[in-house]
Amino acid sequence: MQWILENIWLILFFAWGMPLGVFRSKFRKMVYETEDWTINIKPYFVKETKALMGIVVLDVPEFKKTRNNYRFYLLVYLVLFLVYKLQ
């Protein structure tokens, strides 16, 4: 129990970080219009960032829902990091 209390931030970041691959992969595949798995390891960020910020909007029916879920996920990640740093 003591180990858990001492490493609670590590546990929280790890637990919240698990779905990152799924959210990012789905979003990048929509943005770059591909089903190829290699999009996850390619260093393309400009179009992805523009789409995340709402500058680029795609005509894919589920794009806005996926984008908003990814935004929420990243926002919670940012809040966790800020609380950790301010503590």
Secondary structure by P-SEA (a helix, b strand, c coil): caaaaacaaaaaaaaaacaaaaaaaaaaaaaacccccccccccccaaaaaaaaccccccccaaaaaaaaaaaaaaaaaaaaaaaaac
